[in-house]
Amino acid sequence: MRDLLRGAGLRCTGPRVAVLQHFQTRRRPLSHGELVEALADREFDAATIYRNLIDLEGAGLVSRVNVGDNVWRFELRGQDTETQSEHPHFVCIECGEITCLAQVRVKLTPAPGSLKSVVNHVSEILLKGQCMRCA
């Protein structure tokens, strides 16, 4: 973690290391509130965790996503260029579970008969439906 932070030009602090370590154990984006709760035993205040999330995002170590509920969630970015690309997320409309679809690539193509696509760059794709547990 220390090398990762230093390589991104950030100081290696206890809260930053704790946030990155916690992200390594999760496979889905987490909200600021979820991180505050998860790291409560470390006695970091909520503002410190938020400032560090913003710093980590600015350094390219975490990504910020909105899954449609106006709550920013953060997730660890991969260290190689393949996993650093944006990936879609799935939200179950029944239980609210959020899943990263890191192995899924979505390609948008113009509809037949259209002159050209109005889409130049897509930064987020969100899929909604029922997860396997709720179906």
Secondary structure, 3 states (H helix, E strand, C coil): CHHHHHHCCCCCCHHHHHHHHHHHCCCCCEEHHHHHHHCHHHCCCHHHHHHHHHHHHHCCCEEEEECCCCCEEEEECCCCHHHHCCCCEEEECCCCCEEECCCCCCCCCCCCCCCCCCCCCCCCCEEEECCCCCC
